[in-house]
Amino acid sequence: MLNNRRAFVTGGTGAVGSAIVRCLAERGAEVVFSFNTQEDKARQLEKEMAARNWMARGYALDVLDAAAAGRLAERIEQELGPVDILVNNAGVAQVMPFALIEEEDWDRMMNVNVKGMFLVTKAFVRAMIRRRGGAIVNLGSLAGARLLEVPVHYATAKSAVVGFTLSLAQELSRYHIRVNAVVPGLLDAGVSSNVPDKQRADYLQHCTSGRAGKPEEVAELVAFLASDRASYINAQAIQIDGGI
């Protein structure tokens, strides 16, 4: 499905990120992923992929360092070849009531979840434009799409992911580059682990599937959207939330 494709995934050591790395590699893609501080997990993931004869390579990257993102994009193209698939997965979350959110909390949420996505995309999309093709998948959250009891700064940042996706899809359509967003609901791992028990119980009560989702299920959707099987899907924010 993704043979002869090369993918770059930000935040590849988290629960969702590592699931995406595994899923893309299993489907034949050469996968490069970034990590910020968790080098041990990155090297462990590389070893796991190698044991399965799947290609995955991790690089340290601060998504807020535009110059570093640009250098990494050039390095990957020189050493491995052009990136066909970009998955903007890196992000942070913080459980905090609005009255206690400080300016630095707000800025960190916007910087990592929105500005980082912008800087990494800008670094990698230039080569896609030159080749007139590619697929970009951005990771949002149901927190930014539905009326839920969630932190305001996190919901705001994740709603921006959808706006970014729609506008970029329109602009890049002339270059045959598709841009979509995957919008997960409550998962059983990752940032969802910080959801308080009250909100978790309320979600599960109203979820038609009656359970939290799995990172692997999100990864399957990402892989599909990155493939040619989704060639008629563009400028969409697809919710994977169990039916809320």
N, C-alpha and C positions, 0 to 999 in steps of 0.2 A: 504493500500500500504506500509506503514511503521510501522505497528503495531508491538509491541515488539522490536522496535529499539530505540536506544538512540543516540542523535545527540549533538554535541558541535559546536557552531557557534561563531566565534570571531567577535567583532564589531557588537553586536546584537542590538544596539540602533539606528543606522543610518537608512536611508531610505531603502536601500537594505537589510541590516542586519535584521531589524525588519520584513520586508516582508518575508525573508527566515525563520525566527523563526515561524511566523504565518503559513506559508505554510507547513513546516515540522510537526508542531503540529496538524494542521488540518488533515493531512494524517495519524495521529496515533502515531507519534514518541514522545517520551519524550525528550524535548529539554532543553539543558543547554546553556546559552550564556554568553559571556563576555562583559564587558564595561570598558572603561578607566576612564572617568570623569563624564559621564552623568548618575549618579545614579538615579536621579529623573525619567528620561525616562525609565530606567531599571525597577524600581518598578512599574511604570505605565503600562509597557508592561506585567509584571507578573500579575497584577490585571486584565488586559484585558483578558489574557489567562485563568486565573482562572474562570472568569465570563462565559467563553465559555466551561468550563470543559476540557480545554486543559492544559497539563503540560508544564510549562516553568519556568526556574529558572535562575536568573542572578547573576553573580559573578564579582567583580572587578578584573581586570587583566591588567597589563602592558605586552604586548606581547614580550617586549624586556627583561623581567625578566625570564630567563630560570628556575631558581629554583622555582619561583612562579608558572610557568606553570606546572612544574613537580608535585608540591604539589597539584595543583588543579586537575590534571588528576587523582592522587591517591585518592583525596577526593571524586570526582564524582563516581569513581568505588566503593569505600567503601560504600557511602551513597545511591547510586542509582543503580549501576551496570556498566558493561563495556560499553564504547562508541563504537558504530558501525559505526558512520558517523561523519566525521570531515569536517567542512566547514571553510576554511581560507578566511574570508571576511574583516577583519580589514585592514584599509589602510588610507593613507593621500594623499592629492593632494595640489598643489600650482601652481597658474598661474604666471609664471615668465619667461621673455625672457632670453635666454641663457647667454647673456653678463652680466646680473645682478644676476645670480645664484651664491651664495657664497658656500664655502666648507661645511658650516654647513647645508645649504639647501639641498645640494646633499646627505650628510650623513643621514639626517633625512628621506629623501625620500627612500633611500636604506634600512635604518634600519627598519622602520615600515613596508614597503611594501614587503621586501624580507627577511631580517633577522628574523623579527617577525614570518613570515610564517614558516621559517625553525625551529625556536625554539619551536613553538607550535606543529608543526607536529612531531618533535622528541619526545616531551613529551607524545603525545597521541598514536603514532604509535607502541610503544613497546608492549602495550597490544593487539593491533590488530595482531601483529606478533605472539604473544603467542597463540592467538585464531585462527590464520590462516584465517583471513577474515576481511573485512571492505571496506569502500568506503571513499575516500577523494575528495573533490571538492574545487578547488582553484579559486578565483575570479581575473581575469585579466582585461584587458581593450583594446578596439580597438585602443587606443592611442599607444599601444606597438606592434600593428600588421599591421597597415596601414599607408600610407603616409598622415598624417594629421597635421594641424597646432596646435600642442600641446606642452606643456613644455617638454624639452629634458630629464630632470631628471625623470619626471613622466613616460614618454614613456619608458625610459630605465628600470626603476624598473618593470613596468608591462610586458615588454617583457621577463624579467627574470622569471616571474611567469610561463610562458609557458615552458621555458627550465627546470625549476625545476619540473614541472608536468611530462614532457616526461621522463626525466631521472629517477625520482622516480617511475613512473609507471613500467618501465622496471625492476628496482631493486626489487620492492615489488610484482611483478607478481608471484614469486615462493611461496608467502604466500597467494595468492588469494585475494590480496588487490588491488582494482581498484583506479586509480588516474586520474582525468580529470580536465579540466579548463573550466570555463564559461567566455566568453569574450564579455561583453556588449559594445554596442555603446552608442550613446547619449540617456540619460534618462531624464525624466521630474522632477527628484528629486535627492537628494544626491550630489555627487561631480560635477555632470553635471550642477548644478545650478550656478557654477562659470564660466561656459563657456561664453566668450564674445559674444555679440549679432551677430557680424560679422561671427564668426565661427559657431554659431548656425544656422544662416540663410543659410550658405553655406552647412552645413550638411543636412539640411532639403531639400534643393534644389536637392541634389543628392541621397537622400534616397528614394528608390522605395516605401516604405510604406508611405512616406509623413508626418511622425510625429516622435516625440521622443518616446522611449519605456517607459514602466512602471516598477518600481521595482518588482511588483507582477509577471510580465512576466519573469523576470530573476529568481525569486524565484521558479516558476513552473519548469524551466529547471534544477535548482539545485536539487529540490526534485526528479525529474525524474532520474537524473544521480545517485542519492544516493540510488535509489530503485533497486530491483531485475529485474525490467522491462528493466533496462539498463545493464544487466549482460554481454552483448557482446560488450559494449562500454568501451574502456580503452585507455589511453594515447592520448586523444583527447583534442583539444582546440576549443570548439564550439562557434562560433560567433553568437550573438543575437543582430543584429544591424539594423534591418529593411530593409536590402538589400542595401549595399553601394558598 
